[in-house]
Amino acid sequence: MTKATHNGTCQCCGGTYAVNAKTGRIAKHGYRVMWNQEVGQCPGAYELPLEVDCSIAKRLLTDLHKAEAEYVALGGEDPRTAEKVHVGYWHSGREKYKRSSLLLMETRQGIKWLQEIVNNWTPSALLKRVGGAA
């Protein structure tokens, strides 16, 4: 097993993870263990770190702008009409409205965070890793 010598920043979640010494890509992360199995993972797993590339961050930013437009078009700005935004939410109608408005707010926060990263991006050195395996 090759030991990772550097850490890098995930383009999707902003976390710092080991970078594979051979491929230069971020380690698997963002999964949960359920019923003794790994479930899901961050979309930034196995991708190039932010220090090297920002193409995933740009694509995610585009997707968030589309999601924001859809939430607004479906009434996400108005909690009384926001029910259409998140149809699958199974709690009472009032909580459904709150959840839809929350999705729009979280989307806008993500846009602000990623926009700043993309606007100010320049290649940089990976972080030297103290220990651990890839």
C-alpha positions in Angstrom: 0.0 0.0 0.0 1.4 3.4 -1.0 1.3 6.0 1.7 -0.2 9.4 0.9 2.3 12.2 1.3 0.0 15.1 0.8 -3.6 16.3 1.6 -5.8 18.3 -0.7 -9.1 20.2 -0.5 -12.2 18.6 -2.0 -13.8 20.8 -4.7 -17.3 19.8 -3.6 -17.4 19.8 0.2 -14.3 21.8 1.1 -12.9 19.1 3.4 -9.2 18.2 3.5 -8.4 14.6 2.6 -5.4 12.4 1.6 -4.3 12.6 -2.0 -3.3 9.4 -3.7 0.4 9.6 -4.5 0.0 7.7 -7.8 -3.1 9.3 -9.2 -3.1 12.8 -7.5 -6.8 12.4 -6.7 -8.6 12.9 -3.4 -9.4 9.8 -1.3 -12.9 8.4 -0.9 -14.9 10.3 1.7 -18.4 11.5 2.6 -20.0 8.0 2.9 -21.9 6.5 5.8 -21.9 3.0 7.0 -25.3 1.4 7.2 -25.9 -2.4 7.7 -22.2 -3.0 7.5 -22.0 -1.4 4.0 -20.7 2.0 2.8 -23.5 4.1 1.4 -22.9 7.1 -0.9 -19.9 9.3 -1.1 -19.1 12.9 -1.8 -19.1 13.7 -5.5 -15.6 15.1 -5.0 -14.2 11.8 -4.0 -11.6 10.4 -6.5 -11.4 13.9 -8.2 -8.5 16.3 -8.4 -8.0 18.5 -5.3 -8.9 22.2 -5.4 -5.3 23.1 -5.2 -4.8 21.6 -8.7 -8.1 22.1 -10.5 -11.4 23.8 -10.0 -13.5 22.3 -12.9 -15.7 20.3 -10.6 -16.4 23.4 -8.5 -17.4 25.3 -11.7 -19.7 22.5 -12.7 -21.3 22.4 -9.3 -21.7 26.2 -9.3 -23.6 25.9 -12.6 -25.8 23.2 -11.2 -26.6 25.3 -8.1 -27.6 28.3 -10.3 -30.0 26.0 -12.2 -31.4 24.7 -9.0 -31.9 28.2 -7.6 -33.8 29.2 -10.7 -36.0 26.2 -10.5 -36.8 26.8 -6.8 -37.7 30.4 -7.5 -39.8 29.5 -10.6 -41.7 26.9 -8.5 -42.5 29.4 -5.7 -39.6 28.8 -3.4 -39.5 32.5 -2.4 -43.0 32.3 -1.0 -43.5 29.7 1.7 -47.2 29.5 0.8 -46.4 28.2 -2.7 -43.1 26.5 -2.0 -44.8 23.1 -1.6 -44.2 22.3 -5.3 -40.4 22.6 -4.9 -40.0 19.5 -2.7 -43.0 17.3 -3.3 -41.5 14.2 -1.7 -41.2 15.7 1.8 -43.5 13.6 3.9 -44.1 15.8 7.0 -47.1 18.2 7.5 -47.7 20.9 5.0 -46.2 23.6 7.2 -42.9 21.7 7.6 -42.9 21.1 3.8 -43.0 24.8 3.2 -40.2 25.4 5.7 -38.1 22.7 4.1 -38.6 24.2 0.6 -37.6 27.7 1.7 -34.6 26.1 3.5 -33.5 24.4 0.3 -33.5 27.7 -1.5 -31.5 29.4 1.3 -29.0 26.5 1.4 -28.6 26.7 -2.4 -27.9 30.4 -2.3 -25.3 29.9 0.5 -23.6 27.2 -1.6 -23.6 29.5 -4.6 -22.0 32.3 -2.6 -19.3 29.9 -1.2 -18.4 28.4 -4.5 -18.5 31.7 -6.4 -15.9 33.1 -4.1 -13.7 30.0 -4.6 -14.0 30.0 -8.4 -13.4 33.7 -8.7 -10.3 33.6 -6.5 -8.9 30.2 -7.7 -5.2 29.9 -8.5 -3.2 26.6 -8.5 -1.4 26.1 -5.2 0.8 23.5 -3.5 -0.8 20.5 -1.7 -0.6 20.4 2.0 2.2 18.2 3.4 0.8 15.2 5.2 2.1 14.2 8.6 1.1 10.5 8.4 -1.5 8.1 7.3 -2.2 5.9 4.3 -4.0 6.6 1.0 
